[in-house]
Amino acid sequence: MNDTSEKMVYDASDIQRILGIGRSMTYVFLEKVYEDQAPFKVIKIGKLYRVPKKSFDEWLDNP
């Protein structure tokens, strides 16, 4: 199990686990959020997605 408490960014597997969704849906969701840069920020490096923890946590805590 990954400890996400010390991370500054989440990766796709962290988002998948936190939201309890499948792998394919996670990537579809992250691509959409990346295009919109809303409701939280997503950074794309090549094919890798990174989500700033603060941005994601604020969205999750304030739906």
C-alpha positions as CSV (number, residue, x, y, z in Angstrom):
1,M,0.0,0.0,0.0
2,N,1.3,3.4,-0.9
3,D,1.5,6.1,1.8
4,T,0.1,9.2,0.2
5,S,0.4,11.4,3.3
6,E,3.9,12.7,2.4
7,K,3.5,13.0,-1.3
8,M,3.2,16.4,-3.1
9,V,1.6,14.8,-6.1
10,Y,-0.6,11.8,-6.8
11,D,-0.2,9.5,-9.7
12,A,-3.0,7.7,-11.5
13,S,-2.9,4.7,-9.2
14,D,-3.4,6.9,-6.2
15,I,-6.4,8.6,-7.8
16,Q,-7.8,5.3,-8.8
17,R,-7.5,4.0,-5.2
18,I,-8.8,7.1,-3.5
19,L,-11.9,7.4,-5.8
20,G,-12.4,3.6,-6.0
21,I,-12.8,3.5,-9.7
22,G,-11.3,1.3,-12.4
23,R,-8.0,1.9,-14.2
24,S,-9.6,2.7,-17.6
25,M,-12.1,5.1,-16.0
26,T,-9.2,6.8,-14.1
27,Y,-7.3,7.6,-17.2
28,V,-10.5,8.8,-19.0
29,F,-11.3,11.0,-16.0
30,L,-7.7,12.4,-15.7
31,E,-7.5,13.2,-19.4
32,K,-10.8,15.2,-19.2
33,V,-9.6,17.0,-16.1
34,Y,-6.3,17.7,-17.8
35,E,-8.0,19.3,-20.8
36,D,-10.3,21.4,-18.6
37,Q,-7.8,22.0,-15.7
38,A,-10.9,21.8,-13.6
39,P,-12.1,20.8,-11.0
40,F,-8.5,20.4,-10.0
41,K,-5.1,20.6,-11.7
42,V,-3.5,17.8,-13.6
43,I,0.0,17.8,-15.0
44,K,0.8,15.5,-18.0
45,I,4.4,14.4,-18.6
46,G,4.5,12.3,-21.7
47,K,1.9,9.7,-21.0
48,L,2.1,10.1,-17.2
49,Y,-0.4,12.1,-15.1
50,R,0.5,13.8,-11.9
51,V,-2.1,15.6,-9.8
52,P,-0.9,18.2,-7.2
53,K,-2.1,16.8,-3.9
54,K,-3.3,20.1,-2.5
55,S,-5.5,20.8,-5.6
56,F,-7.0,17.3,-5.5
57,D,-7.5,17.2,-1.8
58,E,-9.3,20.6,-1.8
59,W,-11.7,19.4,-4.5
60,L,-12.3,16.1,-2.7
61,D,-13.0,17.9,0.6
62,N,-15.3,20.5,-0.9
63,P,-17.5,18.8,-3.6
